[in-house]
């Protein structure tokens, strides 16, 4: 029997505790907040998109070449079996898993209740200040005194959404055990652009595609709803690109996106406009696009609202088509940690035994969840990774 302390009672920490509590281990969760699972409650706009039908490396960034054993089908089945055993009835929409209740509290409460049922001691409002290893055991200095244990699972989260309790302290603990940390940067976050047109389009939501260019080289394209703001661009499709952009900016690369506001067209722009050439350009386009976008683009192209397609020169037509379908925005920054959903960067997977989540530098020390150099797309991928790594670590403390 071992005494296991889990630092952090979020998604990964709670699942780790449930698995670690088997075989009569004494398991303690130290949570700095007044209750566990605070971040779970805000995921999926409070509905908790906790899983996805397509858990594979195509939906992750970071050390993906090392994560296949973590996201194996066998491990996925184990986690899904856990949620079934907890009474979570799933609702699947476009591959996204939600609890049937549409309430994130269903996931959080089920995990907390199961941990308590398994005998886990949950101690809230506990701040771990320092972790050391002396005389074959771990020593944790906390605001409520010193706690000794045999094994420690670090599940503190990254630096994303610090109001949920994630302030990066876990990185500091791990550095003291010899771990390197790839600089954490915001991911799944809004983009800040450079330009004078943002006030013109602020508040608009539009469907389209967003292509990322790094140092003028095409990197990736995403489709979906785009939210246009007074500082730049937001929306799921830009969130999917934001981690790559943040990393590129940190490396002093040029980051630019190109928006196609008319990606849904099944004919050329010229054909579309010519069919309706009896109307003004504004009248044609405002049937499909928000008037703010139409007016902004016309202003940029020096074309009046009363102009008809037949009035334009060939060069004016080309410029108008290119602006609507290839609208370039230079990205100069992202919103910060207080706005992002996850972080890119963290502890390299090469320094972790991915079959157990144990540190290669310190026996008995395990690392799970967002602390690792893996970040997923929107769609339940990050919570899935937290659950998977928590399950592996919690199971592994039983093996010694």
C-alpha positions in Angstrom: 0.0 0.0 0.0 1.3 3.5 -0.9 0.4 6.9 0.2 -0.3 8.9 -3.0 -0.8 12.7 -3.1 -2.3 14.3 -6.2 -1.6 18.0 -6.6 -4.6 19.4 -8.4 -8.2 18.3 -8.4 -9.1 19.0 -12.0 -10.1 16.6 -14.8 -6.7 14.7 -14.8 -6.3 14.8 -11.0 -9.8 13.4 -10.3 -9.5 10.5 -12.7 -6.0 9.7 -11.4 -7.4 9.6 -7.9 -10.2 7.2 -8.8 -7.7 4.7 -10.3 -5.0 5.2 -7.7 -7.5 4.5 -4.9 -7.6 0.8 -5.8 -5.6 -1.8 -3.8 -6.1 0.1 -0.6 -3.8 3.0 -1.5 -4.2 6.1 0.7 -5.0 8.8 -1.8 -5.1 12.5 -1.1 -6.1 15.3 -3.5 -4.7 18.7 -2.6 -6.8 21.3 -4.4 -6.0 25.0 -4.1 -9.6 26.1 -4.9 -12.6 25.8 -2.6 -13.8 22.9 -4.7 -12.4 20.5 -7.3 -13.1 20.6 -11.0 -13.6 24.3 -11.3 -12.3 24.4 -14.9 -14.5 21.4 -15.9 -17.5 23.6 -15.1 -16.7 26.2 -17.8 -15.8 23.8 -20.6 -18.0 23.7 -23.6 -19.8 26.9 -22.5 -20.9 25.1 -19.4 -22.1 22.0 -21.3 -18.7 20.1 -21.1 -17.7 18.6 -24.4 -15.7 15.9 -22.7 -14.7 13.5 -25.5 -14.6 13.0 -29.3 -15.2 10.1 -31.6 -11.9 10.8 -33.4 -9.2 10.8 -30.7 -6.0 10.6 -32.8 -2.8 12.6 -33.3 -4.3 14.6 -36.2 -6.2 16.7 -33.6 -3.2 17.4 -31.4 0.0 19.6 -31.5 3.3 19.1 -29.6 5.0 15.8 -29.1 2.4 13.9 -31.0 4.9 11.3 -32.3 5.2 10.0 -28.7 1.6 10.0 -27.7 0.2 7.0 -29.5 0.5 4.7 -26.5 -1.4 7.2 -24.4 -4.4 7.5 -26.8 -4.5 3.8 -27.7 -7.9 2.3 -28.3 -7.5 0.1 -25.2 -7.0 3.2 -23.1 -9.8 5.1 -24.7 -12.1 2.1 -24.0 -11.1 2.2 -20.3 -11.9 5.9 -19.9 -15.3 5.5 -21.7 -16.1 2.5 -19.5 -15.4 4.7 -16.5 -17.9 7.3 -17.6 -20.4 4.6 -18.3 -19.9 3.2 -14.8 -20.5 6.7 -13.4 -23.9 6.9 -15.0 -23.0 9.5 -17.5 -25.3 9.2 -20.5 -23.6 10.6 -23.5 -25.1 12.7 -26.3 -23.0 12.8 -29.5 -23.3 15.7 -31.9 -20.9 15.8 -34.9 -18.6 13.5 -33.1 -18.6 15.6 -29.9 -19.5 13.9 -26.6 -21.7 15.9 -24.1 -23.5 14.6 -21.0 -27.2 14.1 -21.8 -27.9 16.7 -19.1 -26.1 19.4 -21.1 -24.5 20.4 -17.8 -20.8 20.4 -17.1 -21.6 19.9 -13.5 -22.8 16.3 -14.3 -19.2 15.4 -15.3 -17.6 17.2 -12.4 -20.0 15.9 -9.8 -19.8 12.3 -11.0 -16.0 12.4 -10.8 -15.9 14.0 -7.3 -18.5 11.7 -6.0 -16.7 8.6 -7.3 -13.5 9.7 -5.8 -15.1 10.2 -2.4 -16.9 6.9 -2.7 -13.5 5.2 -3.4 -12.1 6.7 -0.1 -10.1 9.6 -1.6 -9.4 12.4 0.8 -10.1 15.7 -0.9 -8.6 18.7 0.8 -9.6 22.0 -0.7 -8.1 25.4 -0.2 -4.6 23.8 0.1 -1.7 25.6 -1.6 1.4 23.4 -2.3 4.4 25.7 -2.0 7.3 23.3 -2.4 7.9 19.6 -3.2 11.1 17.8 -2.2 12.3 14.2 -2.1 14.2 13.1 1.0 15.0 9.7 2.5 12.9 7.8 0.0 9.7 9.8 0.3 8.2 13.0 -0.9 7.9 16.1 1.3 5.2 18.6 0.4 5.2 22.0 2.1 1.7 23.5 2.1 -0.2 26.3 3.7 -1.7 23.7 6.2 1.7 22.1 7.1 4.0 19.4 5.8 2.6 16.3 4.1 4.8 13.2 3.5 3.9 10.5 0.9 5.4 7.8 -1.3 4.2 9.0 -4.7 3.1 12.3 -6.2 1.0 13.0 -9.3 1.3 16.5 -10.5 -2.0 17.6 -12.1 -1.9 21.3 -11.6 -2.8 22.3 -15.1 -1.0 24.7 -17.3 -1.2 28.5 -17.2 -4.5 28.7 -19.1 -7.4 30.4 -17.4 -5.6 31.3 -14.1 -8.9 32.2 -12.4 -9.5 28.5 -12.4 -6.4 28.0 -10.3 -3.9 27.2 -13.1 -1.0 29.6 -12.6 1.9 27.5 -13.9 3.1 26.4 -10.4 3.4 22.8 -11.6 6.1 23.7 -14.0 8.1 25.1 -11.1 7.7 21.9 -9.1 9.0 19.9 -12.1 11.9 22.1 -12.9 13.3 21.4 -9.4 13.3 17.7 -10.3 15.4 18.4 -13.5 12.7 18.8 -16.0 12.9 21.2 -18.9 9.8 23.2 -19.8 9.0 24.2 -23.4 7.7 27.8 -22.9 3.9 27.7 -22.3 2.0 29.9 -24.7 -1.8 30.6 -25.1 -3.7 28.2 -27.4 -7.4 28.0 -28.4 -7.5 31.8 -28.0 -8.4 35.0 -29.9 -6.1 36.6 -32.4 -5.0 40.2 -32.3 -4.5 41.8 -35.7 -2.9 44.8 -37.2 -5.1 47.1 -39.2 -7.5 50.1 -39.2 -10.6 48.2 -40.3 -11.5 46.3 -37.2 -14.1 48.8 -35.9 -15.9 48.5 -39.2 -16.5 44.8 -38.8 -16.7 44.5 -35.0 -19.5 42.3 -33.8 -20.0 40.4 -37.0 -20.2 36.6 -37.2 -19.7 35.1 -40.6 -19.1 31.6 -42.0 -16.0 31.1 -44.1 -12.5 29.6 -44.2 -9.3 30.9 -42.5 -5.9 30.0 -44.0 -2.7 30.4 -42.0 0.5 31.6 -43.7 3.7 31.6 -41.8 6.6 33.5 -43.3 4.4 33.6 -46.4 4.1 29.8 -46.6 0.7 28.1 -46.4 0.4 26.1 -43.2 -3.2 25.1 -42.6 -6.8 25.9 -43.4 -9.9 25.8 -41.1 -13.5 26.3 -41.9 -16.4 27.4 -39.6 -17.8 30.5 -38.0 -15.6 33.5 -37.8 -16.1 36.2 -35.1 -14.9 39.6 -36.2 -13.9 41.9 -33.3 -12.5 45.3 -32.7 -9.1 43.9 -32.0 -8.9 41.1 -34.6 -10.5 37.7 -35.1 -12.1 35.0 -32.9 -14.2 31.9 -33.5 -13.6 28.2 -33.5 -11.7 28.0 -36.8 -9.3 30.7 -35.6 -8.9 29.0 -32.2 -7.7 25.9 -34.0 -4.9 27.9 -35.6 -4.0 30.1 -32.5 -1.6 27.7 -30.8 0.5 27.5 -34.0 0.4 31.3 -34.4 1.4 31.9 -30.8 4.4 29.6 -31.2 5.3 31.2 -34.5 5.2 34.8 -33.1 7.3 33.6 -30.1 9.8 32.4 -32.7 9.6 35.8 -34.4 8.0 34.5 -37.6 5.5 36.5 -39.7 2.0 35.2 -39.0 -0.8 36.1 -41.4 -4.3 34.7 -42.0 -6.4 34.9 -45.1 -10.2 34.9 -44.8 -12.4 33.6 -47.6 -15.8 35.2 -46.8 -17.4 33.4 -49.8 -16.0 29.9 -49.4 -19.5 28.5 -49.9 -19.7 29.7 -53.5 -20.0 26.8 -56.0 -19.2 29.0 -58.9 -16.5 31.7 -59.5 -17.0 35.1 -58.0 -17.2 36.6 -61.5 -20.0 34.1 -62.5 -21.9 34.8 -59.3 -21.8 38.5 -59.7 -22.6 38.4 -63.5 -25.8 36.4 -63.0 -27.1 39.2 -60.9 -25.5 42.1 -62.7 -28.8 44.1 -62.8 -28.4 44.8 -59.1 -25.8 46.9 -57.3 -22.9 45.0 -55.8 -24.2 45.8 -52.4 -27.6 44.4 -53.2 -26.1 41.1 -54.5 -23.7 40.5 -51.6 -25.9 41.6 -48.7 -28.1 38.7 -49.5 -25.3 36.4 -48.3 -22.9 38.6 -46.2 -23.3 41.0 -43.3 -23.6 44.5 -44.6 -20.6 45.6 -42.5 -18.3 43.2 -44.3 -19.7 44.4 -47.7 -19.3 48.1 -46.9 -15.8 47.6 -45.5 -14.5 45.7 -48.6 -16.1 48.2 -51.0 -14.4 51.0 -49.1 -11.1 49.3 -49.3 -11.5 48.8 -53.0 -12.7 52.4 -53.6 -16.0 51.2 -55.0 -19.3 52.9 -54.2 -22.4 51.2 -52.9 -24.3 52.2 -56.0 -21.9 50.5 -58.4 -22.9 47.6 -60.5 -20.7 44.7 -61.5 -20.9 45.9 -65.2 -19.5 49.3 -64.1 -16.2 47.9 -62.9 -13.0 47.5 -64.9 -11.3 44.1 -65.1 -8.7 45.2 -62.5 -11.5 46.4 -60.1 -13.3 43.1 -60.4 -10.1 41.2 -59.7 -9.3 43.3 -56.7 -12.9 43.0 -55.3 -12.9 39.2 -55.8 -9.5 38.8 -54.1 -10.5 41.0 -51.2 -13.7 39.0 -50.5 -12.0 35.6 -50.9 -8.5 36.2 -49.7 -8.8 38.9 -47.1 -5.3 39.2 -45.4 -4.9 40.1 -41.8 -1.5 40.4 -40.2 -1.5 38.8 -36.7 0.7 40.5 -34.2 -0.4 38.8 -30.9 -2.9 36.6 -29.2 -5.0 37.2 -26.2 -3.4 36.1 -23.0 -3.5 33.2 -20.6 -6.6 34.7 -18.9 -8.6 34.2 -22.2 -7.1 30.9 -23.6 -8.6 27.5 -23.1 -5.3 25.6 -23.0 -1.6 26.2 -23.5 0.9 24.9 -26.0 4.3 23.9 -24.6 5.1 22.3 -21.3 7.0 19.2 -20.2 8.4 17.2 -23.2 6.9 13.7 -23.5 10.4 12.3 -24.1 11.1 13.0 -20.4 8.1 11.0 -19.3 7.4 7.2 -19.5 4.3 7.4 -21.6 3.2 3.9 -20.5 3.0 5.1 -16.9 3.3 8.9 -16.9 6.2 8.6 -14.5 9.0 11.1 -14.7 12.3 9.7 -16.1 14.1 12.0 -13.6 12.4 11.1 -10.4 10.9 7.7 -9.5 7.4 8.0 -8.0 6.7 11.4 -9.6 4.0 11.4 -12.3 2.9 14.2 -14.7 -0.5 14.4 -16.3 -2.8 16.6 -18.3 -2.1 20.1 -19.6 1.4 20.2 -18.0 2.6 18.1 -20.9 3.7 19.4 -24.3 0.4 18.3 -25.9 -2.5 20.6 -26.8 -5.6 19.6 -28.7 -8.1 21.2 -30.9 -11.5 22.3 -29.8 -13.9 19.4 -29.6 -13.2 17.5 -26.4 -9.6 16.6 -27.2 -8.0 18.3 -24.3 -10.3 16.9 -21.7 -9.9 13.5 -23.3 -6.1 13.8 -23.0 -6.4 14.8 -19.3 -8.7 11.8 -18.6 -6.4 9.4 -20.4 -3.2 10.6 -18.7 -4.9 10.7 -15.4 -6.1 7.1 -15.8 -2.6 5.9 -16.8 -0.9 7.6 -13.9 -3.5 6.5 -11.4 -3.3 2.9 -12.6 0.5 2.9 -12.6 0.9 3.8 -8.9 -0.5 0.3 -8.2 2.2 -1.5 -10.2 5.2 -1.2 -7.8 
